Amino acid sequence: MNVVAEYMPHIPGFHLGLGIVPEADLLTEEAKQYAAIADVVVVAVGFNPPTEGEGYDRTFELPFGQDVLIEAMAAANPHTIVTLNGGGGMGTQRWLDKVPALLHLYYPGQEGGTALAEVLFGKHNPEGKLPVSFDRSWDKNPSAKFYYPVKGADTALHVIENNKPPVDYVIPHVKYEDGLMVGYRYWTTTGKHPLYPFGFGLSYTTFGFSNLKAPETAASGSTVAVSFDVTNTGAEAGAEVAQLYVSDPSAKTTRPERELKGFEKVRLAPGETRHVTLSLDARAFSYWDAAAHKWTIDPGKFVIRVGDSSENTPLSAELTIN
């Protein structure tokens, strides 16, 4: 077997490694035996600085062998918890339905292990919310087909510098034709659903939303006060991130079905209710009019939505801007 590695350096320094081993040989029988007799198995997988960083891409799928590790641990012990390290979404479809718990840690730092232990043992109630939509697979991401350069659209750049030989560069071109419909704006507008929506996050307790109050009419450009109640309906103290989205069905141009315009985290004891008020200024009801070169508010109906994620907004109210 011949192996050829080709690379084009674009940053100072590079790393090159090579390993060839069947996935089936990555785990020893001893590791599986230990997993089978353990009360709980915690599998830490994902990415790190050598495999993910600014200026270069990484795969959506987990690094080689990690899916096999999770599948083997889940087969040996049904109480297998998976923790993900990484700066964004990653592939989980091979094993997600085989494990009872998944924690996305992003990059938790030197005290990440302590924080994870406190969450798993119930010392701290998890309260994080997804700042992105979590895709089922890379090809399902709404921006996937606009991510890489367009084939055949490259242009050449001839550079001449003093005391240096001329250099010809090939400039690839990327067309961002997804426009505003990225992330949750795409999912809510199309009615399709990602694996986990923007703003989603579980807790050891539960929360309820009620008593939404918003004016029925408002003058264009004025500040609008929206208030509602958040109640801890469970038996544990916890924190919820209340999220407010605005829909603009009267817009004269194509708009996302909803956009996040306000949020607030509230910490509540069991049974406690907090009254939350969020102020929406003119920009919350505006869009950028490219032809007029200014922020524009189209008079008409707007819809205020409140909930705990982009896809779960149980409260809504209509508002007419004159």
C-alpha positions in Angstrom: 0.0 0.0 0.0 1.3 3.4 -1.0 0.4 6.5 1.1 0.9 10.0 -0.3 0.5 13.1 1.9 0.1 16.5 0.2 -0.1 19.7 2.0 -0.1 23.5 1.3 1.3 25.5 4.2 -0.8 28.6 5.0 0.3 29.3 8.6 3.7 29.0 10.3 4.4 25.5 11.3 2.5 22.3 10.6 1.9 18.9 12.1 1.8 15.6 10.2 0.9 12.3 11.8 0.0 8.9 10.4 -1.5 5.8 12.0 -3.0 2.8 10.5 -5.1 0.5 12.7 -8.4 -1.3 12.3 -11.2 0.4 14.4 -12.0 -3.0 15.9 -8.5 -3.1 17.5 -8.7 0.3 19.2 -10.4 -1.2 22.3 -9.1 -4.0 24.5 -11.4 -6.6 26.0 -10.2 -5.5 29.4 -11.6 -2.0 28.8 -15.0 -3.5 27.9 -15.0 -5.6 31.0 -14.3 -2.6 33.2 -17.1 -0.7 31.5 -19.5 -3.6 32.1 -19.0 -3.7 35.9 -18.9 0.1 36.4 -21.9 1.9 37.8 -21.6 4.6 35.2 -19.3 5.2 32.2 -18.3 8.7 31.2 -16.8 9.0 27.8 -15.0 12.2 26.9 -14.6 12.8 23.2 -14.5 15.6 20.7 -11.8 18.0 19.5 -8.8 19.8 20.9 -6.4 22.6 19.7 -4.5 20.3 17.3 -7.7 19.2 15.6 -9.8 22.4 15.8 -8.9 26.1 15.6 -9.1 29.3 13.7 -8.1 29.4 10.1 -8.8 25.8 9.1 -11.6 23.4 8.9 -12.3 20.3 10.9 -14.6 17.4 10.1 -18.2 17.4 11.3 -17.7 13.8 12.3 -15.8 13.0 15.5 -12.1 12.1 15.1 -11.2 8.6 14.1 -12.1 5.9 16.6 -14.3 8.0 18.9 -17.6 6.7 17.5 -16.4 3.2 18.0 -15.4 3.9 21.6 -18.8 5.3 22.4 -20.6 2.4 20.7 -18.5 -0.1 22.6 -19.0 1.5 26.0 -22.8 1.9 25.4 -23.0 -1.8 24.4 -21.1 -2.8 27.6 -23.0 -0.5 30.0 -26.4 1.2 29.4 -25.4 3.9 31.8 -22.9 5.6 29.5 -22.7 9.4 29.5 -21.0 11.1 26.6 -19.3 14.5 26.9 -18.3 16.5 23.9 -15.5 19.0 23.7 -15.4 21.4 20.7 -16.4 24.8 19.4 -19.6 23.8 17.7 -21.8 21.0 16.5 -20.5 17.6 15.6 -21.8 14.2 14.4 -23.7 12.2 17.0 -26.1 10.1 14.9 -24.1 6.8 15.1 -24.7 6.5 18.9 -27.0 9.2 20.2 -30.0 6.8 20.6 -27.8 4.4 22.5 -26.8 6.6 25.4 -29.0 8.2 28.1 -27.1 11.5 28.5 -25.1 13.9 26.3 -23.3 17.0 27.6 -21.8 19.5 25.3 -18.9 21.2 27.2 -17.4 23.3 24.4 -14.0 24.1 25.9 -14.5 24.3 29.7 -10.9 25.1 30.7 -8.7 23.8 33.4 -11.7 23.4 35.9 -13.9 21.7 33.3 -13.5 18.3 35.0 -14.7 19.8 38.3 -17.6 21.5 36.7 -18.6 18.3 34.9 -18.5 16.3 38.2 -20.6 18.9 39.9 -23.3 18.6 37.2 -23.2 14.8 37.1 -23.5 14.5 40.9 -26.2 17.1 41.1 -24.2 19.7 43.0 -24.9 22.2 40.2 -28.0 22.2 38.0 -27.0 22.6 34.3 -28.2 25.8 32.8 -26.4 26.2 29.5 -28.2 27.0 26.3 -27.1 26.2 22.8 -25.8 29.4 21.0 -26.1 27.5 17.7 -28.5 24.9 16.1 -27.1 21.4 16.4 -27.4 19.6 13.0 -28.1 16.0 12.5 -25.3 15.8 9.9 -23.1 18.2 7.9 -25.2 17.9 4.7 -28.3 19.0 6.7 -26.7 22.3 7.7 -28.5 25.1 5.7 -25.1 26.7 4.8 -23.4 23.5 3.7 -23.8 24.0 0.0 -22.6 27.6 0.3 -19.5 26.9 2.4 -16.9 25.9 -0.1 -15.6 27.8 -3.1 -17.6 27.6 -6.3 -16.0 25.3 -8.8 -14.8 27.1 -11.9 -15.2 30.6 -10.4 -11.6 31.1 -9.4 -9.8 34.2 -10.4 -6.0 34.9 -10.8 -4.0 37.6 -9.0 -0.6 38.5 -10.3 1.5 40.1 -7.6 4.7 42.0 -8.2 6.8 43.2 -5.3 10.2 45.0 -5.2 13.2 42.6 -5.2 10.9 39.6 -5.4 9.9 37.4 -8.3 6.3 37.8 -9.5 3.8 35.4 -7.9 0.5 34.2 -9.4 -2.2 33.4 -6.8 -5.4 31.5 -7.4 -8.3 33.2 -5.6 -11.3 31.0 -4.9 -14.7 32.5 -4.6 -17.5 31.6 -2.1 -21.0 32.7 -2.8 -23.0 33.2 0.4 -26.4 32.7 -1.1 -28.0 31.6 2.2 -28.4 35.2 3.0 -30.3 35.7 6.3 -31.5 32.1 6.4 -28.7 30.7 8.5 -29.0 28.8 11.7 -32.4 29.0 13.5 -33.6 31.5 11.0 -33.6 28.8 8.3 -35.1 26.1 10.5 -38.0 28.2 11.8 -38.7 29.7 8.4 -38.8 26.4 6.5 -40.6 24.5 9.3 -37.8 21.9 9.3 -36.1 20.8 12.5 -32.4 20.4 13.5 -31.3 17.8 16.0 -31.4 20.4 18.7 -32.6 24.0 18.2 -30.9 27.2 19.0 -31.4 28.2 22.6 -32.1 24.6 23.7 -30.8 23.2 27.0 -32.0 20.8 29.7 -32.2 21.2 33.4 -32.8 19.0 36.5 -35.9 21.1 37.1 -38.7 22.4 34.8 -40.0 25.9 34.0 -43.2 27.5 32.8 -44.0 30.7 31.0 -47.2 32.7 31.5 -48.8 36.2 31.8 -47.4 37.7 28.6 -48.2 41.4 28.4 -47.4 43.6 25.4 -49.2 46.7 23.9 -51.6 46.1 21.0 -50.3 49.1 19.1 -47.2 51.3 19.1 -45.8 54.2 17.2 -43.0 53.4 14.7 -39.6 54.0 16.3 -40.9 53.9 19.9 -39.6 51.5 22.6 -42.0 48.7 23.5 -42.1 47.0 26.9 -42.9 43.3 27.0 -43.3 41.4 30.3 -44.1 37.9 31.3 -43.7 35.4 34.2 -41.2 32.6 34.5 -41.9 29.9 37.1 -39.8 27.1 38.4 -42.3 24.3 38.2 -40.0 21.5 39.5 -38.4 20.4 42.7 -34.9 21.8 42.3 -33.4 25.3 42.2 -32.3 26.2 38.7 -31.8 28.9 36.0 -33.8 29.5 32.8 -32.9 31.7 29.9 -36.1 33.4 28.7 -35.9 34.2 25.0 -38.0 36.7 23.1 -38.4 36.5 19.3 -40.1 38.9 16.9 -41.8 37.9 13.7 -42.5 40.5 11.0 -45.2 39.1 8.6 -46.0 42.6 7.3 -42.5 43.2 5.9 -42.3 44.2 2.3 -39.2 42.1 1.8 -38.3 38.5 2.6 -37.7 38.1 6.3 -36.9 35.2 8.6 -40.0 33.7 10.3 -38.6 34.9 13.7 -35.5 36.6 15.1 -34.1 36.7 18.6 -34.5 40.3 20.0 -34.1 39.8 23.7 -33.3 37.4 26.5 -32.7 37.2 30.2 -31.4 34.5 32.6 -33.4 34.1 35.8 -32.4 31.9 38.8 -35.4 30.5 40.6 -36.0 28.4 43.7 -38.6 25.6 43.4 -42.0 27.1 43.0 -40.7 30.6 42.6 -42.0 33.0 39.9 -40.1 36.0 38.5 -41.7 38.8 36.5 -39.5 39.7 33.6 -39.6 42.8 31.5 -37.7 43.3 28.3 -37.6 46.5 26.3 -37.6 46.4 22.5 -36.3 49.5 20.8 -36.8 50.5 17.1 -34.0 48.2 15.9 -36.0 45.2 17.2 -38.6 45.9 14.6 -36.3 47.0 11.8 -34.5 45.4 8.9 -31.7 46.8 6.7 -33.1 48.2 3.4 -30.2 47.7 1.0 -31.8 49.9 -1.6 -32.5 52.8 0.8 -29.2 52.2 2.8 -31.0 52.5 6.1 -32.8 50.6 8.8 -36.5 50.4 8.0 -39.7 49.5 9.9 -42.6 48.5 7.7 -45.9 49.4 9.5 -48.3 46.6 10.2 -48.5 43.4 12.3 -45.6 42.0 14.4 -45.7 38.9 16.6 -44.0 38.7 19.9 -43.0 35.2 21.0 -41.5 34.1 24.3 -40.1 30.7 25.3 -37.0 28.7 26.1 -35.7 28.0 22.6 -36.2 29.1 19.0 -38.6 26.2 18.5 -40.4 26.3 21.9 -42.2 29.7 22.3 -45.5 28.9 24.2 -46.4 32.6 24.6 -47.3 34.9 21.8 -49.0 38.3 21.2 -49.7 40.5 18.2 -48.6 44.1 18.0 -49.5 46.6 15.3 -46.9 49.3 14.6 -48.4 52.4 13.0 
